[in-house]
Amino acid sequence: MEVVHKIGRRKTSVARVYLSKGKGSYSINGKSLNEYFPTDTLQYKVNQPFTLTETSGSYDVKISVYGGGINGQAESVRLAISRALCEINEENRSVLKKEGLLTRDPRMVERKKFGQKKARKKFQFSKR
């Protein structure tokens, strides 16, 4: 097996994941997993596809991620890893799909409209 390359997106963040056989090491923008995603919940999100398919520790992951916040980046990495695991083994698809990890979350920030304070909030109305 050579390197598998997949892309994941969430809000404005884009993650490029390169999966190859190895010992389970992570390289995210040149940093380790604990360094780049410091909290346990973010690390859980990144590791979730591996724990569900019971393949944790069998692949080396090289990730290039940019844009958005840290939570959106973790979720975009999760989507890209899930897609890569499906390409490696088609049997992983049913497990990941059931958990909703193969669905691209379409929710984005709504744009600000002119004549308003924010996307939905209006300026205060004065009758007199």
C-alpha positions as a Markdown table, in Angstrom:
| # | Residue | x | y | z |
|---|---|---|---|---|
| 1 | Met | 0.0 | 0.0 | 0.0 |
| 2 | Glu | 1.3 | 3.4 | -1.0 |
| 3 | Val | 0.2 | 6.8 | 0.4 |
| 4 | Val | -3.5 | 7.5 | 0.4 |
| 5 | His | -4.4 | 11.2 | 0.0 |
| 6 | Lys | -7.8 | 12.6 | 0.9 |
| 7 | Ile | -9.3 | 16.1 | 1.7 |
| 8 | Gly | -11.8 | 17.0 | 4.4 |
| 9 | Arg | -13.6 | 20.3 | 4.9 |
| 10 | Arg | -15.6 | 21.9 | 7.7 |
| 11 | Lys | -16.7 | 25.5 | 7.9 |
| 12 | Thr | -13.7 | 27.4 | 6.4 |
| 13 | Ser | -11.0 | 24.9 | 7.3 |
| 14 | Val | -9.4 | 22.5 | 4.8 |
| 15 | Ala | -7.4 | 19.4 | 5.8 |
| 16 | Arg | -5.2 | 17.3 | 3.5 |
| 17 | Val | -4.4 | 13.9 | 5.0 |
| 18 | Tyr | -1.7 | 11.5 | 3.8 |
| 19 | Leu | -2.2 | 8.0 | 5.2 |
| 20 | Ser | 0.5 | 5.3 | 5.0 |
| 21 | Lys | 1.3 | 2.0 | 6.8 |
| 22 | Gly | 3.3 | 2.7 | 10.0 |
| 23 | Lys | 3.3 | 2.7 | 13.8 |
| 24 | Gly | 0.6 | 5.4 | 14.4 |
| 25 | Ser | 2.5 | 8.6 | 14.4 |
| 26 | Tyr | 0.9 | 12.0 | 13.7 |
| 27 | Ser | 2.4 | 15.0 | 12.0 |
| 28 | Ile | 0.0 | 18.0 | 11.8 |
| 29 | Asn | 1.6 | 21.0 | 10.2 |
| 30 | Gly | 5.0 | 19.7 | 11.5 |
| 31 | Lys | 3.7 | 19.3 | 15.1 |
| 32 | Ser | 2.6 | 16.2 | 17.1 |
| 33 | Leu | -1.1 | 15.5 | 17.8 |
| 34 | Asn | -0.8 | 16.6 | 21.5 |
| 35 | Glu | 1.0 | 19.8 | 20.5 |
| 36 | Tyr | -1.5 | 20.9 | 17.8 |
| 37 | Phe | -4.7 | 19.7 | 19.4 |
| 38 | Pro | -4.1 | 20.2 | 23.1 |
| 39 | Thr | -7.5 | 19.2 | 24.6 |
| 40 | Asp | -8.8 | 15.7 | 25.0 |
| 41 | Thr | -12.0 | 16.3 | 23.1 |
| 42 | Leu | -10.1 | 17.5 | 19.9 |
| 43 | Gln | -7.8 | 14.5 | 20.1 |
| 44 | Tyr | -10.8 | 12.2 | 20.5 |
| 45 | Lys | -12.3 | 13.7 | 17.3 |
| 46 | Val | -9.2 | 13.1 | 15.4 |
| 47 | Asn | -8.7 | 9.5 | 16.6 |
| 48 | Gln | -12.4 | 8.6 | 16.3 |
| 49 | Pro | -12.2 | 7.0 | 12.8 |
| 50 | Phe | -9.3 | 4.8 | 13.9 |
| 51 | Thr | -11.0 | 3.6 | 17.2 |
| 52 | Leu | -14.3 | 2.8 | 15.3 |
| 53 | Thr | -12.5 | 0.7 | 12.6 |
| 54 | Glu | -10.1 | -0.8 | 15.2 |
| 55 | Thr | -7.0 | 0.3 | 13.2 |
| 56 | Ser | -5.4 | 2.7 | 15.8 |
| 57 | Gly | -1.6 | 2.5 | 15.7 |
| 58 | Ser | -1.4 | 0.8 | 12.3 |
| 59 | Tyr | -1.1 | 4.0 | 10.1 |
| 60 | Asp | 1.2 | 7.0 | 10.0 |
| 61 | Val | -0.7 | 10.2 | 9.4 |
| 62 | Lys | 0.7 | 13.4 | 7.8 |
| 63 | Ile | -1.8 | 16.2 | 7.9 |
| 64 | Ser | -1.7 | 19.7 | 6.4 |
| 65 | Val | -4.6 | 21.8 | 7.7 |
| 66 | Tyr | -5.4 | 25.5 | 7.4 |
| 67 | Gly | -8.2 | 28.0 | 7.8 |
| 68 | Gly | -11.0 | 28.2 | 10.4 |
| 69 | Gly | -10.7 | 27.6 | 14.1 |
| 70 | Ile | -9.3 | 24.7 | 16.0 |
| 71 | Asn | -12.6 | 22.8 | 16.4 |
| 72 | Gly | -13.4 | 23.1 | 12.6 |
| 73 | Gln | -9.9 | 21.9 | 11.8 |
| 74 | Ala | -10.3 | 18.8 | 14.0 |
| 75 | Glu | -13.5 | 17.9 | 12.4 |
| 76 | Ser | -12.1 | 18.5 | 8.9 |
| 77 | Val | -9.2 | 16.2 | 9.8 |
| 78 | Arg | -11.7 | 13.6 | 11.1 |
| 79 | Leu | -13.6 | 13.6 | 7.7 |
| 80 | Ala | -10.4 | 13.3 | 5.7 |
| 81 | Ile | -9.2 | 10.3 | 7.8 |
| 82 | Ser | -12.6 | 8.6 | 7.5 |
| 83 | Arg | -12.5 | 9.0 | 3.7 |
| 84 | Ala | -9.0 | 7.6 | 3.5 |
| 85 | Leu | -9.9 | 4.6 | 5.6 |
| 86 | Cys | -12.8 | 3.9 | 3.3 |
| 87 | Glu | -10.5 | 3.9 | 0.3 |
| 88 | Ile | -8.1 | 1.5 | 2.0 |
| 89 | Asn | -10.8 | -1.0 | 3.1 |
| 90 | Glu | -14.4 | -0.8 | 1.8 |
| 91 | Glu | -15.6 | -2.7 | 4.9 |
| 92 | Asn | -14.9 | 0.4 | 7.1 |
| 93 | Arg | -17.5 | 2.3 | 5.2 |
| 94 | Ser | -20.6 | 0.8 | 7.0 |
| 95 | Val | -19.1 | 1.4 | 10.5 |
| 96 | Leu | -18.1 | 5.0 | 9.7 |
| 97 | Lys | -21.3 | 5.9 | 7.9 |
| 98 | Lys | -23.4 | 4.7 | 10.8 |
| 99 | Glu | -21.6 | 7.1 | 13.1 |
| 100 | Gly | -22.0 | 9.9 | 10.6 |
| 101 | Leu | -18.3 | 10.5 | 10.0 |
| 102 | Leu | -18.6 | 10.4 | 6.1 |
| 103 | Thr | -21.1 | 13.2 | 6.0 |
| 104 | Arg | -19.7 | 16.7 | 5.0 |
| 105 | Asp | -21.3 | 19.1 | 7.5 |
| 106 | Pro | -22.6 | 22.0 | 5.2 |
| 107 | Arg | -23.2 | 24.6 | 8.0 |
| 108 | Met | -21.3 | 27.8 | 7.3 |
| 109 | Val | -21.4 | 31.3 | 8.8 |
| 110 | Glu | -24.2 | 33.4 | 7.3 |
| 111 | Arg | -23.0 | 36.6 | 5.7 |
| 112 | Lys | -23.7 | 40.0 | 7.1 |
| 113 | Lys | -26.4 | 41.9 | 5.2 |
| 114 | Phe | -26.2 | 45.7 | 4.5 |
| 115 | Gly | -28.5 | 47.9 | 6.5 |
| 116 | Gln | -28.3 | 45.4 | 9.5 |
| 117 | Lys | -25.9 | 45.0 | 12.4 |
| 118 | Lys | -25.1 | 41.4 | 11.8 |
| 119 | Ala | -26.5 | 38.5 | 9.7 |
| 120 | Arg | -29.9 | 38.5 | 11.4 |
| 121 | Lys | -29.7 | 41.3 | 14.0 |
| 122 | Lys | -31.2 | 44.6 | 13.0 |
| 123 | Phe | -30.5 | 48.1 | 14.1 |
| 124 | Gln | -32.8 | 49.3 | 16.9 |
| 125 | Phe | -36.2 | 50.5 | 15.6 |
| 126 | Ser | -37.5 | 53.9 | 16.8 |
| 127 | Lys | -41.2 | 54.6 | 16.2 |
| 128 | Arg | -40.9 | 58.3 | 17.1 |
